[in-house]
């Protein structure tokens, strides 16, 4: 156990110094950054914004109900089901049905049922119905149909929220699901929470529609970006789904901020046909029901590239490009709760955490020196190396350090000391029976190995479980604890053991006190 080859020694110290270098990066000057890697501070340490968002699924329910109208009418005609007085509401359909038994057979059929699919996950149908007076029937989404819509919208919204926040450049945001309809967003160190709220509050549903007084699809009356009332066709020429990229840009001699966009193959074809057929006419670019630009089509645009202008500031053009790149939210997000954590609270937390770490560290150092003398010094060196490696690994991962994370570091100090205490106490027992100091130390390390591994591996399993099933601060604690256990095993059984072997091999002919 005490014998090390030159290659092993070289490998041990190379690993230690390389990881320790990353720990030092946290103290580098902002003006002379060598490598942009640091441990990020969490919301509880450096302050920031806390947002609790909730999806508003009313529009999705309405869209789903509207999408069922034509298929239901078509199916009823195919099955010779007579119906009258068909009414379309936001959350349901109401109609008069004389043959309710046949309706039930058709409506709840599991075979190729396009209007009311069977949800295998919930073992239920997407739609349900309720009998009203005078043979009237009310069709609406079932409980499980609503749940399916909410789950799908929530997952999609979380992904889009993550894209938008990542594009802003916020370091290590926390984005988590809360319940069936809510999203938790924590943004450490955020200096402009209003901008984030604005970005997250926009659905960013983009579509291109022709300005037209008459349209077979009907018209909507909207106000243009300059306050001009316009009638635009309800027919969508192309939607934002066909965009593959959007970037802010500067156009013309007036240095007007604009948004340049690139379309996919299908979008290029649609846009090319629309601009070719409508040269000289105006094309309305509509975002979330508002016209942001309505330029004239001077020539066909077949390249799949275009420009959106609309009296933007450069910040507005940047934000619009970000929204278009990240995709449209399936439903609006309402801010349910908003909190701003000041940096003063974070500073107090850091001071308290560091103070407790320093006090505990000093007490441990003095105890080890008093109890084990020279080998206590070895244990203390290993302990310092352990903390350096722990911070270094956190830096490599660019992890977020929270107050529970600091607690994990303090616990690591205790675990590291415990490993050395177990080893040294075992060596003391061996020294009572062994005449050879080398053999006693070798045997002590060998016999303590299983005990140390067992204690640390069981704790590591607990840390993995906490990371897998926990969230937010719990994960922060699990990360620091898990990494701390690995660095503890490395420093105790490689670094400290090598230092111990150097002392023993040099003083093998004298009596040592431990």
N, C-alpha and C positions, 0 to 999 in steps of 0.2 A: 504493500500500500504506500510506502514512503519512497519508493524508487520511481523516478521520473526520467524518461528519455529526453534528450535535447530537443527533439521535435515537439514533444508534448509540452515542454516548458515554453518553447517559442510560441506555440499555438495558444496556450493559456493567456500569455501576456499580450499577444496580438489582439485576441478577442476582447480582452479587458480594455486596452488602450483605444481601440477603434470605437467601441461603444461609449467609452468615457468622453471621447472627443465631442460626440453629439450632445452630451450633457452640458459641456462648456458653451455650446452654441447658444444656449438660452441666455447667456450673459453678454453676448456680443453687442456692440454699439450699432444703433440703427443706421448711422452714416457709413459704416464699414461692414456691411453684411457679406459674409463669405458664402454661407449656404442658408437659404430661407427655410429653415426648419426650427420649430420651437414647440414647446408644450403650450397648448392653448388653455386659457383659463375659462372655466365655465361661468354660467350666468350668476351663480352665487358668489363668485370671487371677483369678477371684473364688472359686474352689472350688465345691463342690456334690456331687452324687451321680451315680454311674455305675452303671447297671444293664444286665445282659445277660439277656434273657428268652428262654425257649424254649417254643414251643407244644407241648402234650401232645395229640397227635392220636389217642390210643387210644380215647377216648370217641367221636370222630367216625367212626373205623373201625367201632366196634361199632354205632353208629347206622345207618351205611350198610349194614352186613351185615344188621341187623334189618329195614331197609326193603325188602330184596330177598326176604324169605321168602315173603310172600303173592303178589307178582307171579310168582315162579319157580314156585310150586305151581300157580297159575292157568294159566300158560303150558304147563306140562307136561300138565295135564288137557286143555287145548284142542288140543294136538298129539298126544294119545294116547300120551304117554310115561309108562310105568309106573315108579314109584320107590317105594322102601320105606326104612324105618329113617332117617327124616329127623332130623338132629341140628343144633341151633343152638349154635354157640360164639361167643365174643367176636370172633374174627378170621376165622372161616370157617364154611361150611356143609358138612356131610358127609351123603351119602345114597347109597343103592345104586341103580345105574342099569344095566339089562340091555342096552339098545340104545344103545351109546356113539356109534356112527356118526351116528345120527339126532340124538342129543343135541348133538354137535359142530355139525351143520348148523343146528340151532335156536339154540344158544348163541352162535355166532359169526356170525350173520346180520347184515348191515349194513342191512337193510331194516326200518324201524320196530321196532328192537330196544329195547324199554323196559327190559328187565332187564340188558342188557349193551351200553350205547351205545358207539359207535365214537368215539374222541377224535381229531378231525381234526388237532389241533396236534401230537400225538405219533404219529399213524398207528398207533394201537393200541386195544385194547378196554379197558374199565374193569375188567372181571373176567377172571380166568384160572382154570384148573382143573388139578388134578393127579390122575392115576390112582393109586388105592390097591389093595390086595389085595382079592380076592373081589368085583370089579366095583364097589367103592366109589369115589366121586368126591368130591374136596375142592375146593370153590369158595371163592376168596378174591380180594381186590383185587389187581390186577396192579401192577407197579412204577409204571406210568404213572397208574394209578388212584389210588394212594397219593400220587403227586406232584401230581396235580390237587387232591386234598383238602387237602394241605399248603399249596399255593400259594393256594388260595381262603381257607383259614383264616388264613394269614399276612397277606394283604392286608386282610382284614376286621379282624383283631386290631390291626394297625398303625393303622387308621383309628379304632377304638374307643379304643385307648390314647391317641391324639392328642386325641380329644374329652375324655377324662377329665382329662388333664393340663392342657389349655386351660381347663377349668372350674375347676380349682384355682387358676389364675392365675399359673402359672410362666412367666416371661418367656423367650422364645426357646429352648425345649427342642429338643434334637436327637433325632429319632426316625428310625432307619434300619433297613433290612433287612440282616441278616447271615447269609449262607448260605441254606439251604432252610427252616430252622425257627426262626431266632433273630431277635430284635429288640433293637437297641441303643438305650438311652435315656440321654441326658445332660441333667441338670437343673442348670444353673448357679445358684449362690446358694441352693439349696434348704435350708431350715432344719429341715424335718420329713420326712426320707426314709422313716421308718417308716409315716407316713400314706399316702405314695405307694405304697409296697410293698403295703400293705393294700388300697388301691383297685385296684391293678393285679392283685392276686392273687385277686380275687373275679370269678367268671364272671358273676354278676348275672343268672342265669336265673330270672325271676320267673313264677310261675303261680298261678292261683286255683283251688282245689279244694274240694269239699264235704266236711265232716266227716260220715262215715257208717260205721256198723258193717257194713252190707251194701251191696255195689255189684256190679252185673253186670260192671263193668270191673276188679274186684279192688280191694284196699285196701293201703295202706302204713301201717306203724306208725311214727309220728314223735313227737318230743317237742316240746311247745309252748314258747313263750317263757317261761312260768312254771314249766316242768318237768313239765307234765301230759302223760301219754302219750295220744295221739290216733290213732284210725284214720281215715285220709282216703282218699277215692276216688282211683283212679289216673286217672280221667277229668279232663282239664283243661278247666275252664269257660272260661278266658281266659288268654292268655299275655302276657308283657311286651311282645311285639311290637305290641300294640294301644295302648300308651301313647304319647302325643305330648308330654307334659310332666309333670314332677314337681318340686315345690318344697317346701322345709322350711317348716313353719308351727307356730303355737301354737294349741292347742285347749283348750276348757273353762276353768273358773275356776282349776284347779290349774296353769295355764300349762304343760301337758304338750306337749313337742315331738313333732310328728307330721310325716308326709309327705302333702301333698295332690297327687293325681294327676288328669290329664285324659286321657280315652280318645278314640280316633278313632271314626268313625261305626260301623264294624263292631264294635269293642270295646264301644261304648255299647249296641248291640243285644244282644250276647251277655251283657253284664253285667246289662242290664235284664231279659232273660228269666230268667236264673239267679236273680236276687234276687226276682223276682216269683213264681217257682215254689217258692221255698224260704224263704218268710217264716217266722221263728221258728227256723230252723236256723242252724248255725254254718258260716261260710265260712273256710277256712284259706288264708292268704296265705303261699306257700312261696317262699323265696329260696335257690337253690343247695342244694335238698334239706332245708332247715331251716325250720320254721314260725317266722315273725317276728310273726305276729298271727293270732288265730282269733276274730274278733268274731261276735256274733249278728246275723242279718239282721232288723232290726226293721221295715223297710218296703222296698218296691221302690225301687231306685236306677236311675232312667232318664235322669238328667241327663248321664251320661257323666263325672261327677266323683265322686271318693271320697277317703277319708282312710285312711292306714295308721298305726296306733298300735302301740306295742310297748315301752313303758318306755325310750324312747330318750333319750340326751342330745342337746342341740342339735347338737353336732358329728356324732354318729351319724346324726341325721336329715338333716343337710346332705349327708353322704357318701352315704347311701342314695339321696337325691334325685338326686345327681350320677350315681351308677351307673345308675339307672333311665333318666335322660335320655340318657345316652351309648349305651345299648343293651347287650345281653348279648354277652360274648365267645363266639365259637363253640367255644372249647376253653380249658381252664385254662392259665395261664402260669406256668412254673416259673422261679424266679430262679437262673440258672446262675452268675452272677458279680456281685458287688457291691463297689463301691469308693467311699470318701468322700475327696474331695480337700479338704484344709484350705485356708483363706484365706491362710495364711502362705506357701505355695508360690506362690499367685497373686500376692501382694504382691512376692515376690522376682522373679517373671517380669515384672511391670509395671515395677519399678525397673530391671531389666536392659534391657528393651525401650526405656523412655524415656531411660535413660542413653545407650544406643547411638544413639538418634535425635537427642538433643541434641548429642552429640559430633560426629556426622556432619554435622549441620546447621551447627554453628559452623565446622567446618573448610571446608565448602562456601562459607559466607558470606565468610570471610577470603580464600579462593582467588579467588572472583569479584571481590572488591574489589581485590585485588592485581593480577589479570590485566587487568581491564577498567575499573577506576577508576569513573567516574560511571555507566557503563552496567552495571557489576557491581552497583552499588547498585540499579539498576532491576531486574536479574535477581533480587536478593535480596528485594526488595519483592514481586515476582511469586511467588517461592518461598513466602514467608509467606502470601500470599493463596491460593496453591495448597493449602497444608495446612489453612487455615481452611475452604476450600470442600470439601475432602475430608471433613473431620470433619462439616461441615454436612450433606452429602449422606448420610453414614452415619447421622446423627441423624434426618434425615427418614425414612429407610428403617427406623429402629429396628433397625439391623443389630447382630449380635453380633461383638464384637471379640475375637479370639483372638491368641495369640502369633504364629502365622503371619501373621495380619492386620497386626500391627505390623511384621513383616518386609516386607509389601507396601507399607506406608506409607514405610518407609526406602528401598525400591526406587523408589518414586514420586519421592522427593527426587532420587535419581540421574537418573531419566528427565527430570525438570523441568530440572535443570542441563544435561543433555546437549542438550536442545532449544535453550536459550539459547546454549550454546557453539557449536553448529552455525551458528546465525544470526549471531553476532558474528564468527566466523572467516570466514564468507562475506562479511560487510561489510568486514572488513579487506582481503580480496582485491580487493573492488570499489574501496576507497579508493586503492589503488595505481594504478589506471587511470582513475578518474573524478576530474574537477576539482570537480564539484558534490557537496557533502556530502549534500544531500537526495536526489539521484539515486543516490548510492552506497548509502545506507541503504535506499532504496526497492527498488533492484535486489537488494541482499543479502537482504532479507526475501522477495522474490519467488522468487529462485533456491533459497533454503534451504527453502522451503515444502514442496516435493515430498519432499526428503530427510527432513525432520522427520515429515511425515505417514506416509511409508513405514515408518519405524522404529517409530512409535507404533501404527499400525494393525496391523502384524504382531504386536506384543506384545499388543495388545487381542484379537486372534483367539486367541492362545495362552491368554489369561485366560478367554475365553468357553468354550474347550474344557475347561480345568481346572474351570470351574464346572459345565459340563454333565455331565462324566464323573467328577469327583472327589466327595468326600464329607467332611463334618466340617471339619477344619482346612484342607484343600486348598481347599474352597469359600470359607472365610474369607480366605485369601490371594488367591484369584482376584477376590473382590468388591472388596477394597481396591485391588488392582492395577488392575483395570478402571476403577473410578471415578477413581483417581489419574491414569490416562492421559487421561481426558476432561477433568478439571480442569486438567491440564498443558497440553493443547492450547488450552483457553480462556484461561488466564493468559498463555501465551507469545504467542499470536496476536491477542489482543484487549487484555488489560490491559497487558502489558509493551510491546506495540507502540504503544499510545496514549501511555504515559509517554515512550517513546523519541521519538515524533513531537513531543511538547511540547518536549522538550529541543532537538531538531534545528531545529525551526522558530524557536526563540528565539535559537539560536546559529549560524545558517546562514552568517554572514559571518566566522566565526573558525575556526581549525584545531582539530579535536578529536583527542585521543589515545585510541585504543582498542586 
